[in-house]
Amino acid sequence: QVQLVESGGGLVQTGGSLRLSCVASGFTFSSCAMSWYRQAPGKERELVAHISRAGSITNYSDSVKGRFTISRDNAKNTLYLQMNSLKPEDTAAYYCKARTYAHWGQGTQVTVSS
């Protein structure tokens, strides 16, 4: 059974940093490209960052490019999102997702105060 467990969210001031983690189980993590999404209240879920199976290729939305870094540790079945220079508009619930599966985790809330 596919499981994705996100953690690391919290309340931070503008300009601060957070590191999100997503522990995956129930599938071969190293064989799946992975992504981070976020959803702010009243808005649709949007793709934030994407990473290839081996971690050699990454892509970012224009809104986070240069501030966020996606990475993975295939030995630990864990996906990361390092978020720096946070802005109030980054406030959202953040979710990880495996490209091959439709499952979502419970998400982790990030709130950036101005």
C-alpha positions as CSV (number, residue, x, y, z in Angstrom):
1,Q,0.0,0.0,0.0
2,V,1.4,3.3,-1.1
3,Q,2.0,5.7,1.8
4,L,3.4,9.2,1.8
5,V,4.0,11.0,5.1
6,E,5.0,14.7,4.9
7,S,6.5,16.6,7.8
8,G,8.5,19.7,8.6
9,G,6.0,22.4,8.2
10,G,5.3,25.2,10.6
11,L,5.0,28.9,11.2
12,V,7.9,31.1,10.1
13,Q,8.5,34.8,9.4
14,T,9.1,36.3,6.0
15,G,12.6,35.5,4.9
16,G,12.9,32.4,7.0
17,S,13.6,28.8,6.0
18,L,12.0,25.4,6.4
19,R,12.9,21.9,5.3
20,L,10.1,19.6,4.4
21,S,10.4,15.8,4.4
22,C,8.3,13.1,2.8
23,V,8.8,9.5,3.8
24,A,7.5,7.0,1.2
25,S,6.6,3.4,1.6
26,G,4.7,0.7,-0.3
27,F,6.5,1.1,-3.6
28,T,10.0,1.2,-5.0
29,F,10.9,4.8,-4.2
30,S,14.0,4.9,-6.4
31,S,12.0,3.9,-9.4
32,C,9.6,6.9,-9.2
33,A,10.0,10.5,-10.1
34,M,8.6,12.6,-7.3
35,S,7.1,16.0,-6.9
36,W,6.0,18.5,-4.3
37,Y,2.7,20.3,-4.7
38,R,1.0,22.9,-2.6
39,Q,-2.5,24.2,-2.1
40,A,-3.4,27.5,-0.5
41,P,-6.9,28.2,0.8
42,G,-9.4,28.8,-2.0
43,K,-6.9,27.9,-4.7
44,E,-6.1,24.8,-6.8
45,R,-3.3,22.5,-6.0
46,E,-0.2,23.5,-7.9
47,L,3.1,21.8,-8.8
48,V,6.0,23.3,-7.0
49,A,9.0,21.1,-7.8
50,H,9.8,17.9,-9.6
51,I,12.8,15.5,-9.4
52,S,13.8,12.6,-11.5
53,R,14.3,9.1,-10.2
54,A,18.0,9.4,-9.6
55,G,17.8,13.1,-8.6
56,S,19.8,14.3,-11.5
57,I,17.0,16.4,-13.0
58,T,15.0,19.0,-11.2
59,N,12.3,21.5,-12.2
60,Y,10.6,24.3,-10.4
61,S,7.7,26.6,-10.8
62,D,8.6,30.1,-11.6
63,S,7.3,31.3,-8.2
64,V,9.8,29.3,-6.2
65,K,12.8,29.0,-8.6
66,G,16.0,30.2,-6.9
67,R,14.5,29.9,-3.4
68,F,13.4,26.2,-3.1
69,T,15.5,23.1,-3.6
70,I,14.1,19.6,-4.1
71,S,16.2,16.6,-3.3
72,R,15.9,12.9,-2.5
73,D,17.7,10.2,-0.6
74,N,16.8,6.9,-2.2
75,A,18.5,4.9,0.5
76,K,16.1,6.4,3.0
77,N,13.0,6.5,0.8
78,T,12.8,10.2,1.6
79,L,12.0,13.3,-0.5
80,Y,13.0,16.8,0.7
81,L,12.1,20.4,0.0
82,Q,14.4,23.0,1.3
83,M,12.6,26.3,1.3
84,N,14.5,29.6,1.8
85,S,13.6,33.2,1.6
86,L,10.0,32.3,2.4
87,K,7.2,34.8,1.5
88,P,3.6,35.1,2.8
89,E,2.4,33.8,-0.6
90,D,4.2,30.5,0.1
91,T,1.6,29.8,2.8
92,A,-0.1,26.6,1.9
93,A,-0.4,22.9,2.7
94,Y,2.5,21.1,1.0
95,Y,2.1,17.5,-0.4
96,C,4.5,15.1,-2.0
97,K,3.5,12.7,-4.8
98,A,5.0,9.9,-6.7
99,R,4.5,10.3,-10.5
100,T,3.3,6.8,-11.0
101,Y,0.7,6.7,-8.3
102,A,-2.5,8.7,-7.6
103,H,-2.0,8.7,-3.8
104,W,-1.5,11.8,-1.7
105,G,-0.3,12.1,1.8
106,Q,-1.9,14.2,4.5
107,G,0.2,17.2,3.8
108,T,2.2,19.5,6.0
109,Q,1.1,23.1,6.7
110,V,3.5,26.0,6.0
111,T,2.5,29.4,7.2
112,V,4.7,32.5,6.5
113,S,3.9,35.6,8.6
114,S,4.5,39.1,7.2
